Amino acid sequence: MRLFTLSLALLSVLLCSGHESRLERLDNGRARLTVDGSPYFIIGGETGNSMASCPGDVSSVMDKAERHAYNTVLIPMAWELIEPREGQWDFTSVDTIIGEATRRGLKIVPLWFGAWKNSMSCYAPEWVKRDVKRFPRAMTASGKPLEIVSTFSPEVYEADSRAFRALLSHIAATDTAGTVIMIQIENEIGMLEDARDHSPLAEKAYRKGVPQQLTDYLNQYSSQLHPVLASRLHEAGGKTSGSWEEVFGPGIYTDEIFQAWAYALYVEKLAREARKVFPTMPLYVNAAMNSRGRIPGQYPSAGPLAHLKDIWHAAAPTLDILAPDLYDSGFTSWVAAYALPDNPLFVPEIKCGRENTVQAYYALGEHGAIGLSPFAYNLRPESEIPYQHEGNSLLKSLFPLLQSDYYSSLPTAGFYFDQDSTSRTITRGDIAIKASHFFTLPWDPRATDGTRWPVAGGLLLPLSPEEFIVAGSGIVLTFEPVTATADTSASPALGEDGFLLEGGDKTSSQSRWHGKRIGLASVEEVKVSPDGSLKRVRTLNGDETHQGRHVRIGVDNFQILRVKLYKY
Ligand code: DGJ
């Protein structure tokens, strides 16, 4: 076991690596992550929780990350491992992680498993766990102590923050390759069994009432508040000072707000410590969702949830992102709730499944996300890896096109389809683009033989008003002038050969055609070179574009297509 002293680690911070990751604001209002000056999207995977403690596991999760074509691994750095005895540091696990990642050219997002992990304090070292006097526990209203250290204890903060600082200082001193690009502070913070802490320290804080710092913030940003919070304030009478119940109304949702304020104040102090070591590195917190009809305390109450974003922003302005961990259905709605003008989208955890790569394309295309990372990718069946690898490799190759000088003024878009949501029409300039699930073409037997349609989707990146990059898996796109879309809905269904599927044209419209139509000038499958230039792999036409009627990518693979349109 290698033991370091904190003072040595702090001294070595002076050895600066010269690498930099940061969040930039773009003209289009979106945020963009850059690493060493280049746009970066985290095509990530998060490892299972217990890998960091075993060098063999670390090596194998890094190998598996490479086989997924991930560029980034999210991996715990655990308090119990780095400070097994108070004030004595063991960074063996950290060095192994960073070393194994650096060797493979992977980036790392350390997850600080400090005072809280999934609400609980299970990653606090044994010397913290055993000393309940010095490190008091949160309690339910009935006085039941929980294995959750109290947010209100200065001793808890002192010990947790000292370890966090030691970790970051050690990383700054040793990560000369710039492998670490972003930091997660704690993990899925939130109270369980009750909406807030009722320990004596917590009760004392509650009795002080709502701090002016919070009411001032809510007044200043009153027009941008989350609708749930805005209506709570309104229903409580719009008071600008008073007790928690006077300002926010009675009930457990007010308990949740009080607790969120406390968690966020605590995290803000950690974030400021991180800023001192890494002045630009993005900092985020992750949240377990308030799903399945649960109430605060049934779900981890007071975490960085969308309906609490203003409380978190008011108390923790140094944080860059409140990030959702997604394990429920409804992917597009969940990400929309966290992709906000004041909160860039980053999905640090999502249920591991075949759809992960398509989810990444969608998050980037639709919301300009910072990244997406399936949880416990190390458990993904081998048979599913090649599809992820292909999609992730192509997505990575698109990065040079994310430079703002490649973008046209038209925004990117994302597509995400399954059997219940099969198509979507968007407009870009004067063109209506209808994107659909590949199986809306009835030609593939799996479309109609009872097979559950796989998730399909991708992204659209306009290069100019009549030229687009379409990338993804399992999608078919058609293009019409905006003004003509109503008429085309009467088009008869055609078979794979382009002839009527059956019989005569029973659906043809009686109305006269007005205006122009849009044709495919050319469709090319391309590869994107590191300098952003497009290299043709093959020109698609004939059967592959339904004789010029559509652009498509099958469900079993990923492609990047360059589509040039013309009007006639
Ligand atoms: C969310 C947590 O953040 C992860 O560490 C892990 O416990 C998963 N849940 C398990 O589903």
Residues whose N, C-alpha, C, O or C-beta is under 5 A from the ligand:
A	BS01	DGJ	E188
